Amino acid sequence: MLKQIGLLAIAGMLVLSACSKKQQTNVEYGNQNQILFIANGDEPQALDPHITTGAPDFHVISSLFEGLISLDPKTLAVEPGAAASWDISEDQLTYTFHLQPQGKWSNGDPVTAQDFVYSWQRALSPALGNQYAYMMYYIENAEAFGKGEMTDFSQVGVKALDANTLQVKLNNPTPYFLQVLDHHTYYPVHPATIEKFGKMTDRVSPWTLPGNIVSNYAFKLKRWEINKVIEVEKNENYWDADVVKLKGIQFFPITQQQVEERAFRSGQVHLTYTPQLAIEKIATYEKENPEVLKKVLVYSNYFYIFNTTRKPFDDVRVRKALAYAVDREALVKRVTKGGEIPAYHFVPPDPAGHSPKSYFTYDVEKARALLAEAGFPNGEGFPAFDILFNTHDNHRKIALAIQQMWRDKLNIQANLMNQEWKVYLNTQQNLHYDVSRKAWIADYLDPSNFYELLLSYGGNNDTGWKNTEYDKLVEGAQREQDPQKRFELFEQANKIIADEMPVAPLYFMSDINLVRTNVKNWYQNVLHRHPYKTVYLETKAE
């Protein structure tokens, strides 16, 4: 209900916004003033880069903060970010970063190597509860510190050699380490601001509020009205401010896909930045306005997770039965309709060559047999359960389809339960669900990003499933330098996922959004990354 109220407020705000500009639409106003208006899906969980996990959060956070490196928006090649350059030792274990000489925070303070040391200590501290802490375990002794087995951070392989030089030591050569540094868990935070409003490891603190927050990227926070809008404006202290043409960005939380599409059509937003456009509108835009429809397969997956700590989902036969009874071909053809690919393994094919095998398929008879073995012949006695998803038209449509498949094929009853984004995340993380939808867009171009999701100690493993053999295989792949042997380890891990089925893969996603033609330097790529620094609005096209 709160979200519905929020959406009404958004609609009202959009109208008022237009009226206040003498009947100009937001797009017209934005084009004249280099203000980009974005439909951003959900209201962000937070703007603290060390405690967030979702895409709507990252879309805003990445307008405010910059890591050591950045990614080319077109090619995803590694480029200088807060670091102007770097040296890598011959054994590939030591990275030495030289920070931008003109690097400054939005308040004018210099960005220093010590700021990164402080920030990474914060991100790794167990007291903060950063779900992404495991993504820093490539660094020497980071895992021991992150798990609380070591308390002296000076033993972790991060050191400020001087104000502008940061040295990082890794456990093993990690070819994709530079890419990982563009992830928000590696972003720096301004130590003096953190300390001014609380302790280093406080999860709840007013440091991210407008007027308080200090950031280091192309934009700084101007306004944040909950469930209405988040507005950022150009940061003149940014080291590369001369290339930034946008004067500001406004992010609107719009969870209903039909409302989002209307906001685009009526000129209230320049683009939609959610995983998928309203399903009913895809064919229309393909036919009538293909120039604004941006559709590309991304390195991602969409899946259902089982709470393996609850009955009857603690029984692998039940989990397999539910997974085998989903007709994925029908799901992508009749429901999602966006060119998605049915998934019969958890990890999507790797652009670099890892192609996991499929160990199951759509097999209703086998599903029924497994359910009977588990004590539920023809579904008799199977308890009604909930499918959890965050408020979103498309998630509901998918849940409805799967609900019907399970009812028709297995004679079991699933109920739909949607929650607002922040509540949904908390419910999932605290294992207060039965079955829940989840999706993942890769943070970097390597299959480890997906396999690490199911590590027993991984902060993003919300299934309750733990398997030490699986952990050893994934950790072994992290150390293995031979690509072929590494892929063999991943394949063994893939087999365990299929054997244990803590998740039911559904499909590999398409990124389907609407982008006006005058939005320049907004390129499609498999990581769904769109750095704002070089984006601008061309006024001639509108």
Disulfide bonds with the S-S distance in Angstrom:
none
